[in-house]
Amino acid sequence: MAIIYLDNAATTQVDERVLKKMFPFFTEKFANPATKWTSSISKEVDIYVEQARVDVASLIEADPDEIFFTSGGTESDNTALKGVALAMRENGNEIISTKIEHEAIIKPLETLEKMGFIIKFVNVDKYGFVDPDEIKNLVSKKTILISIMHANNEIGTIEPIEEIGEIAKENKIYFHTDAVQTVGHIPINVKQLNIDLLSLSAHKFYGPKGVGAIYIRKGTKIDPFMEGGGQEGGIRSGTLNTTGIIGLGEAAKITKKEMDFDGEKVKNIRNSLWKKIQEQIPGVFLNGAEMDKRLPGNLNFLVKGIRNEPLLVALNERGIIAGGGSACSAGSKEPSHVLKTIGINAEDLFSGIRMTIGKFNREEEIDIIVANLKDYVKKLRELSPSWKEG
Ligand SMILES: *Cc1c(COP(=O)(O)O)cnc(C)c1O
């Protein structure tokens, strides 16, 4: 059965060109770049790793020495929050964030709170947007860090991070953004956006899993999260994941060139899919921002009167892989904290469906998706006593 993969916000298929680039570094070029001063093969690997650093830096308009490789988005988020909090604790103990962040931000913030830091949450509106003016009101002399995601992984809403960066800069507060959903998909310029720290992850833009990076602006005070041999300028110890890093670099290089084209294609498929869903299925409602203010591939909607889990399982049986929220909350007993925060009614919290389009999706898939969705929604609603059409 051909698979129709609609969960590109959870992870993406590795681009063949990325895989091809990585391959030799598992076997003949397996050396550890740390021994580059004495070993010519290590030196060769090092050259590729440093090229990857240049390619990742170029994708977000940073300098290569501001890029530190990590194991992915989660580690970069933890490094940013805990690293800045510890390094800056003499200056203050307040951090500003939102309640719609990824768990990789929410959990470390809970830990920091237990350690005595105060987390101030800026509200989001029903589309998931934060209001920069509200951030201004939350800022105090004790604020050391603002951490607000670039775009939300569930509802796709793109936050006004340029304005937030401006506020952070005016108040001399560090600004971190979890840009795991945007890097590789929409253009980012960390200098123009006044970003001090940024998290990115390879597997969200057709690179391998388990590798990512944190951008740290030169001069930012931060303690290392992972301590040991002092790799990555002491910011991130541990033998480099050379294959992963080289894959990340290649994915960055490819997307820098092809992002506009792929983004347009992805957006067209998404828009046409949503149009047809609305035309053919009654009782569906968009969650999150309007189409041009959300990620190009993101669709998140409520299907009134059904629970998402049986619908997702049924679609999966026909080879259609969609999601119910984030990868972590799909199928869990807990409702999505994002839908909850944007004010979705309790009775609808388990009715959210997320379909996220990627560059490997095709126009021809749209009608198959809509036909199956329509079919199963009808069947499930017949079983549901609460659903009345019209
Ligand atoms: C996927 C994701 C993460 C986690 O990244 P990993 O590389 O999977 O650890 C963090 N934040 C956001 C917004 C994400 O979408």
PDBQT file of the ligand as one rigid body, heavy atoms in Angstrom, charges set to zero:
ROOT
HETATM    1  C1  LIG A 401      10.212  18.565  17.068  1.00  0.00    +0.000 C 
HETATM    2  C2  LIG A 401      10.284  19.782  17.919  1.00  0.00    +0.000 A 
HETATM    3  C3  LIG A 401      11.193  19.860  18.988  1.00  0.00    +0.000 A 
HETATM    4  C4  LIG A 401      12.068  18.702  19.375  1.00  0.00    +0.000 C 
HETATM    5  O1  LIG A 401      13.086  18.483  18.450  1.00  0.00    +0.000 OA
HETATM    6  P1  LIG A 401      13.856  17.074  18.451  1.00  0.00    +0.000 P 
HETATM    7  O2  LIG A 401      14.938  17.259  17.454  1.00  0.00    +0.000 OA
HETATM    8  O3  LIG A 401      12.838  16.060  18.022  1.00  0.00    +0.000 OA
HETATM    9  O4  LIG A 401      14.352  16.841  19.823  1.00  0.00    +0.000 OA
HETATM   10  C5  LIG A 401      11.248  21.024  19.717  1.00  0.00    +0.000 A 
HETATM   11  N1  LIG A 401      10.455  22.069  19.419  1.00  0.00    +0.000 NA
HETATM   12  C6  LIG A 401       9.581  22.041  18.405  1.00  0.00    +0.000 A 
HETATM   13  C7  LIG A 401       8.744  23.233  18.119  1.00  0.00    +0.000 C 
HETATM   14  C8  LIG A 401       9.462  20.895  17.621  1.00  0.00    +0.000 A 
HETATM   15  O5  LIG A 401       8.575  20.866  16.626  1.00  0.00    +0.000 OA
ENDROOT
TORSDOF 0
